Amino acid sequence: MFWVLAYLGVVLAPLVFALIGGSQPHHDFVTNFSVALGFVGLAMMGLEFALVARFETVAAPFGEDALLQFHRQIGYVGLAFVLIHVAISAHWDELTFHRAIRAPALVWFGMAALLSLLALVATSIWRKRLRLSYEWWHHAHTVLAVVVVVTALVHIYFVDEYVSSLIKQVLWGLMTAAFVVLTVWVRVVKPWSMRQRPWRLERVGAERGQTTTLQLSPPAGAGFRFEPGQFAWFSFGRSPFALTKHPFSFSSSAEQSETEIAVKALGDFTSTVSELEPGIPVYVDGPHGVFSIDQSEGPGFGLIAGGVGIAGLISMVRTMADREDVRPVVLVYANRDWEGVAFREELDRLAPRMNLTVVHVLSDPPPEWTGEAGYVTSELLARCLPGNYRRFQFFICGPAPMMDAAESALLELGVAGERVHTERFDMA
Ligand SMILES: Cc1cc2nc3c(=O)[nH]c(=O)nc-3n(C[C@H](O)[C@H](O)[C@H](O)COP(=O)(O)OP(=O)(O)OC[C@H]3O[C@@H](n4cnc5c(N)ncnc54)[C@H](O)[C@@H]3O)c2cc1C
């Protein structure tokens, strides 16, 4: 509630700034409305940075994927506000090529902000269609976002009446300073502090299913702790100032001193992970996330994994084994074929040590397969969950279609929505 009110406060603050010193008597309602939309749209764009700045206190109540979803959706709302502002404010009837070139600076900066915003949204919606790699898109997204906010602020400074009095200049100055501080914090201060405390890559191990386990050691004396299911942002060997870092879930037990992640070769970067040399520095920003059995206690757990979605879930299983936690756990683990089932031998070893039932589901089973075949459905879950499953906490991680299917299946089976937790790997 606090963060929702804080968000609304910052978004609406520019309207208060505009009102200070009285409204402009020559402005009619439509003009004031258009100006208000422009202000609110700009505040929303500025706050987009805060939403993805990975502040643990802001992310904790919602989860980072929910914040990212909000970042994406509120971006469309902000764009709509800005477009209506432009549509109402522009003097369309007087628009000629000659006049457009001789337009005052405020129009030029306004147009620069609008065009950058349109480019930013278009490259985000159509990234895959435009064949932009994630890294390229991320770099362009960061640069365009800064251009949008800076040019929009300059646009306001040129509209004299909004910064005419000293108090308004101070208030707008503070808002601009907050934006600059946020950017410097995320891009300079945080990476600089990570550079002072590099981790070390200790071991690179091959697993089934094109998956690689990386064992990492934190800096001496760091006293690093995470909760099973949490993730961090990693940068290997490169400088911590690199714009793009990759998120991976911790796969090791939260009770062990060795920290591990399991990475599946799915793209440009993840396909090179198996070639990393032990000994290189690793920069780690984390732990993050609320997808954890430690945050959602229950009398038992249902874990539903698809492919590399097992990473955070095996951390939960390993941690419970180390804690000698005897609460029942049903792990439904979907893969394409039997040979590609990462950690299957270890799961066999862990099952007798704890109250763990592993249900393998193969979409392309071998001819002799007698286990579950096909996909995760409500019928399959009803078959393998115990009678009191509605009181369990459920954790789902895997490819998006499997997650959607598993989530709806659980709701269909009468599990309350607040007992179903998801971690989506496809953030973009
Ligand atoms: C919270 C979270 C936890 C994750 N945990 C694991 C894990 O334990 N093991 C694992 O193998 N994978 C995990 N992933 C997915 C992993 O981060 C991406 O597969 C990886 O970053 C892809 O990089 P790439 O360059 O190889 O792929 P690319 O070919 O560049 O991209 C493939 C897709 O991965 C996504 N992606 C790429 N780079 C990033 C990035 N820097 N940040 C966010 N998304 C990106 C994009 O949607 C992209 O379309 C996790 C993702 C998230 C969001």
The ligand as a Gaussian input file, in Angstrom:
#p B3LYP/6-31G(d) Opt

LIG

0 1
 C       14.370000     -14.435000     -12.617000
 C       15.051000     -15.259000     -13.689000
 C       15.752000     -16.392000     -13.324000
 C       16.366000     -17.164000     -14.296000
 N       17.039000     -18.289000     -13.921000
 C       17.626000     -19.061000     -14.864000
 C       18.343000     -20.237000     -14.490000
 O       18.456000     -20.573000     -13.319000
 N       18.912000     -20.952000     -15.476000
 C       18.834000     -20.597000     -16.802000
 O       19.389000     -21.287000     -17.650000
 N       18.149000     -19.483000     -17.175000
 C       17.558000     -18.703000     -16.245000
 N       16.895000     -17.569000     -16.624000
 C       16.841000     -17.222000     -18.056000
 C       18.176000     -16.616000     -18.488000
 O       18.419000     -15.411000     -17.768000
 C       18.148000     -16.297000     -19.983000
 O       17.905000     -17.504000     -20.665000
 C       19.483000     -15.794000     -20.429000
 O       19.729000     -14.520000     -19.874000
 C       19.484000     -15.749000     -21.939000
 O       20.652000     -15.116000     -22.388000
 P       21.254000     -15.464000     -23.840000
 O       22.138000     -14.325000     -24.250000
 O       21.877000     -16.799000     -23.816000
 O       19.987000     -15.588000     -24.732000
 P       19.422000     -14.660000     -25.865000
 O       19.344000     -15.442000     -27.124000
 O       20.125000     -13.342000     -25.909000
 O       17.974000     -14.413000     -25.282000
 C       17.014000     -15.430000     -25.149000
 C       15.878000     -14.810000     -24.317000
 O       16.312000     -14.726000     -22.951000
 C       15.887000     -13.480000     -22.383000
 N       17.096000     -12.743000     -21.956000
 C       18.269000     -12.643000     -22.594000
 N       19.162000     -11.932000     -21.906000
 C       18.514000     -11.546000     -20.794000
 C       18.871000     -10.735000     -19.691000
 N       20.079000     -10.201000     -19.585000
 N       17.951000     -10.494000     -18.736000
 C       16.699000     -11.021000     -18.827000
 N       16.303000     -11.805000     -19.845000
 C       17.189000     -12.055000     -20.816000
 C       15.129000     -12.740000     -23.451000
 O       13.743000     -12.982000     -23.277000
 C       15.564000     -13.370000     -24.725000
 O       14.578000     -13.335000     -25.712000
 C       16.297000     -16.779000     -15.671000
 C       15.605000     -15.633000     -16.015000
 C       14.989000     -14.879000     -15.048000
 C       14.261000     -13.655000     -15.462000

